[in-house]
């Protein structure tokens, strides 16, 4: 069995790669488990730092190659893919820096008679074998967040990239090998869903890292072996509250970027914008004009703002959702149609019904919905109504309104006067409720992949 990698832009053939079968999973897991079980094979902290620093250096030398690979397989436009590659390099550097912060703490003793003559402290150990399953939309940066964090924590990692975009992860693996990562500490596999389930549910896996659909993530979590910890990063339907005092000059470019970045194929893309009725007409006019100014086309062209969706099937789905929303009363402000088998117009809908798919599900396409409101608390209630809660935003120049809205929005992060897709890799990042469990961000992911050990010394001399 093989996987054929094609360009999302024009569906041209890029490469064919073999898929491993269920029979190969056992050997892969054995390799990782034996490495972890033999502490003499653990990589010392200084050596991990050296490997990651060299990895970042090699990546910097090969920015153009990594950039072209990511664009070719993923379809994200040049300007945004360039930002992803630079973020990935920064992520490797952050991981190397955080290794020195993997530490425990002293636990006070002598607080009771029973705890006299003792000294206690915790230390951090790697959790064990990590199985990481990734998504297609940031093929290099997600690989860094799942592979490099495991290496920094001291864990052997088995990485399964998205079948549509495996080349960036494989390129990272080659660079890590060149930088001195010993054999077996990273195994990159391509396999079907049945083999992937066999991998992640095996009792030899100590930690499961998943970035992808909620349906798959929660299903796999339900099948994990007892004791296997996990971090799941799913999607959302990011809401934005816009009050009447918002600054249009700052807000419109920010929200257009947050809504149509990577054709909306981002788990925290701006999707539902609730606008105070007093400024709603002006907002729609300016937002539509900025959307119409976006350039759609070849992702390798530096002028392109919006590239293709990952597959023609996704174009079909987005088209179907938009058409259903229109039939239920949504007004198309701009866009609304497919451009080709691989492209859909950047689309703005006004007041789709609350039960439309575009209002209740993650669109994961270039579609933004605008709703008017007269009462902010009611708008927040509508924003919170779904079972997915990831990142949200509010635009206002009133600090009391901002703080009140931040407090009331159900989200792991709320941006004030910035779009919902803002992220830097040293901040915590993750969903709550149906949107996920555990926390990403380089240092946070490293900590998730460690566990504490308590040591207690008893001595009459203490």
N, C-alpha and C positions, 0 to 999 in steps of 0.2 A: 504493500500500500504506500501511496505517496501523497504529498500535498503540493498542489500547483500554486505558486505565488504569482499573482497578477497585479498589474497597476490599477488602482481604483479610478484613475483618470481616464484611461483609454482601453482598459482591460487587456493590455498587451502582456505577453508572457515575460516573467522575470526569471523564475527559477523553479525547479522541481526538487523537493526534498523528501527523503524517506520518512515514513511514520513507523514508530516502534509498536510492537504488539504487546498484548497482555503478558506473554511469556517472558518479555524482557524486563518487566517491572521488578521482579524479585531480585534479579542481579543488581539492578540500579540501587534499590533500597539497601541491599547487603553492603554494597560499596560504601554508601554514606554511613550506615550504622557502624560498620567496622572502624571507620575513621574516627567516629565520635567515641566509640567504646574504648579505644586505646588512647589514653591521655598523653602518651609519649608522642603521638602524632599531632596533637593540638598545636596550632600556630601561635607562637608567642606574640604578645601585644605589639612589641616593637617591629616584628616582622610583618604583622598585618598592616601597620601604619606604612611601612616601606612599600608594600605591595600596592596599597591604595593610592599612595602619593605617585608612584610610577604609573599606575593606571590612568590617573588624571592627566599626567604629563603626556602619555601616549595619545590619549583622547584629544588633547589640545592640538597635538601635531596633525591629527587626522580629522579635524572638524569638517572639512569639505566632504570627505568620504562618508563620514557618519551622517552628514546632512543629506546627501544625495540618496543614501540607503533609506533613511527614514521617510523622505518625501516619496520615493519611488514605491515603497510598499504600503505606506499609510495614507498618502494623498493630502497631508496637511501642507498648506502653502509655505513657500520658502521662508518668509519672514517669521512665521510662527514655528516652523521646524528649526530654524536657526536658534530661536530662543529656547527650544526644548533641548537641543544639544548642549548649549551653554549651561542650562539648568542641570543637566545630567552630570557635566563635569564638576559643577559646584557641589552637587550632591555627593559625589565621590569624595571630594575634599572635606565636606562636612562629616562624613562617616569616619574618615581618618582622624579628624580632630576629636570626635566624640569618644574614640577608644580610650583616651586618657581619663574620661569622666565615668567610665564603667566601674563603679565602686560601691561599697557598702557603708555602714555606719556603726558607731558604737551604741550598744543598748545598755542603758543604766542598770546597774545592779546595786545591792545594798539598800534598797528602798524598803525592804522588809527583812525581818530576822532570817527568814528562809533563804534569802538571796545574798546573804553575807559571804565574803571570801570567794567572790566570783567576778570574772570579767567576761563580757560577751560582745560579740560584734558580728555583723552580717557581711557576706561577700557575694558578689554576683558571678554566676556561672552561665555558660551557654545552655540554652534549653535543650538542644539536641538537633535531630534531623529536621530541616525545614523543607516542606513541599510548597512551592509557590506557583500559583496559576494566575496568568496575567491577561490583560485586555489589549485590544488593538490600537486604541486611540493615541497613546503616547509610547510607541514601541521601545524607545531607548530610555526615556526617563523612568517609566514604570519598571523596566528591568533593573535600573540602578536602585530604585526604592525597595525592590524585593530581593535582589541578589547581594548587592554591596552591603546592605544592612545586616544580612545574615552572616556574611564573612566577617564584618566588624564585630558582631556579637560572638563569633567563634563557632558558628554552626555550619556543618555541611549542608548545601542547598541543592535541591532538585528543582529546576525551573522549567515550567511549561509556558512558553509564549503563546499568544493567540496564533492560530494556524494561518490567519491572513497576513500577519506581520511578524514573522519570526526572525528576520534577517538582522535587525538591530540588536536583538538579544544575543544572537550568535556572534555578532561582531564584538560585542562587549565581552563575551566569554573568551574569545581569542585574545583580546587585549589583556584581560586578567591573567591568562595563561602566560602571555609574553612578559607580563610584569612580575611573574614569579609565583603565582598561586599554585600550590601543589596539586597534583592530579587527584581527582575524586571529590575535591571540596566544592566544585561546581559541576553539575551535570545538566545540560540543556537537552530537553526531550521534546519531540513532536509526536503526538499520539491522538487517537480518537477519544471521545468522551468516556467510553467504557473503560479504557486503559487508565485514563486520568482519574476516574472514580476509584479504581483499584489501588492506584498510587496513594491518593490522599487519605483514604480510609484505612490504610494499613497501620497496625499498631506500632510499627517502627518509626512512624512519623510523630514527632513531638510537637510540631507547630505547623499550622496550615495558614498560608497567606493567600488571600483570594481578592482579585479585582475584576469585577464583571457584574453580570446580571443578578438581581436579587433572587430570582427563581432558582438559578443554579447554585448560588452561594449558600442560601439557607437550606437547600436540599442536601448539599454536601456536608454542611455542619451537622445536620441531623444524623449523618452516617459516620461521623468521626469516631475513632476508637476512644474508649474511656481514657481520660487524662490528656488527650491531644488538645492543646490550646489553639486558638485561631484569631485571626483578624480578617474581617470581611469589609470590603469597600464596594458599596453598590451605588446606585444612582439616586437622583432626586428630581424635583420639578421646581427648581429654585424660584422663590417668590421675592418680589421687590415692592416696597411701599414707597410711593412718591408723594410727598406733601407739596402744598401750594407754594411754599417758599423755596423750593429746590432751585439750584443754579443750573439753568439749561445748558450753558456753555460747557460746564464740567460734566453734566449728567448724560447728555445725548451721546457723545463719542464713547463714553465709558460703557453705557448699556448696550450700544450697538456692537461694540467689541465683545462684551460678555455674552451676548446672545448669538453671535454668528461666528465666533472664533472656532476654527476647525469644523465649520458647517454645523455648529451646535452639538457636535459629538463629544461632549464633555459632561462629566457627571454633575457638575455644578453650573452648567450653562444657565444664563438668564432665560427663564421660560414664562413666568407669570408676573406681569407688571401691573400693580394696582395703583391707579393715578387719581389724585384728588380731582373731583369733577370740575372744579373751578379752573383748572389748567389743562384738562384732558384734551380739548380740541387742539390747543397749541402744542401739547406734547406729541400727539399723534402726527400732526403736520411735520414737525421737526424730526421726529424719529423715522418717519417714512422717507423723508428726503435724504437723511443720512444712510438709510438702508439702501435706497435706490442708487446711491453713489458708490456702493461696494462693487468691486471688480471680481467677477466670477470667471474662473478659467484654469489654465495649466498651473498646477502647484509649483512647478519649477520656475515659473515666471515671477520675478521679484515684485511685480506690481499686483499680483493676485491677492485678494483679500479672502475669498471663499472658494474652497476647493470642492472635490467630489465627496459624495458619501462613500462608505467603505465598499458597498456592493450594490448592484442594481436592485436587489431584493429590498434594500433599505429605502431606495428611492420610491419603489412601489408602495411600501408601507407608509411613508410620510405623505405621499400623494393621497392614499386612501384615508388617512386620519384627517387631513385638511378638508377633503371633500365631504366627509361625514360631519365635520364641524360646521361647514357652510350649510349643509342640509338642515342642521339643527339651529340655524339662525346666526352663526358667526358672520361678520362682515370682513371681506378681504380688503385690507388697506393697501397692500402692495404684494406682489408675488403671487403665490398660490398655485403655480404650475411647474411641472418638470421641464427642465431644459433639454435633457437627453437621458439616455439610459443610466448615466452616472451622476447627473447633476439635478438639483432641485433649486428653484429660485429662492433667495432669501425672502422670507414671507412674514408679514405682520397681520395678525387677526385681531379684530376688535370684538369684545364681549362674546366669546364662545360660551355655550351653555356650561353650567357647572358639572354636568355629567358627560361632557364630550371627552373623548380620549385625549385631546390636546390639553384639557384642563385637569385630568385625573392621572395621567400616565406620563412618564418621562419621554419626551418627544425624541430626543437624541437625533435631531435634525435641525435644519436652518429655519425654524419657526418660532416666533415670539408672540405671545398672547397679551393683549392689553385689556384691562377691565377698569371701569370707572367706579369711584366710591364717593360717598358723602360723609361717612362716619369711619374714622380710622380704625377704631376697635372692631368694627364689623369687617373691614378689609383684612385685619390681622387674623380674625377668626376664619375667614375664607382661606387665607394663606396657610393657616395651620391645619386645615381640614383633612389633608391627605395623610397617609400613614408613612410617607417618606419625609425625612427631615435631615437636611445636610447643611448647606450654606444659604444665607438669605442676605437681604440688604435693605437699607432705608436711605432715602435722599431727603435731607432737610437741613436748614441752617439753624434750627432751634434745638439747643442742646437738651432741653427737657423732653421734647418730642422724640429726639434721637434715643435718649436713654430709656424712655418709656417703651418705645418700639423694640429696642434691643431686648429688654426684659421680657416682653410678651411674645415675641416670635419664637417658635419652637425650632431651634436650629443649633448645630454645634458651633457655628460661627456666624456672626452678623457683621456685615460691612456697612460702615456709615459713610455715605457719599462715595461709594465705590461699587463696582459690579460684583456679582456673586461668585464669579470664577477667579477672583484674586487668590493667589497662593504664592508663598515662598516656602522653600523646603525645610526651613528650620522651625516652622510653626506647626502646631498640631493640626491634623487634617483627617477627617473621617465623618461618617454619618451616624445618626442615632435612630432608634426605632427600626423600621424596616430598611433604612438606608445603610445599616452596617453595624459592626461591633469592633471594638479595638480602635487604636489611633495610629494614623500614619504620620509622615514627617520623619526625616532621617533619624534624629535622635530618639524620637518616640518609638519608631519601629525597632530600633536596636534594643531599647529597653524591653519591648514586648517579647523579644527573642532571648531574653535572659531570665534567670530565676534566682531567688535568694537562698543562701545557705547560712544558717546561724551556727556560730561556734561559741561554746561556753566553757571557759576554764575555771576549774575550782582549785584553790590552793590556800593553805593556811597563811601564806605570806601576802595574800591580797587583802 
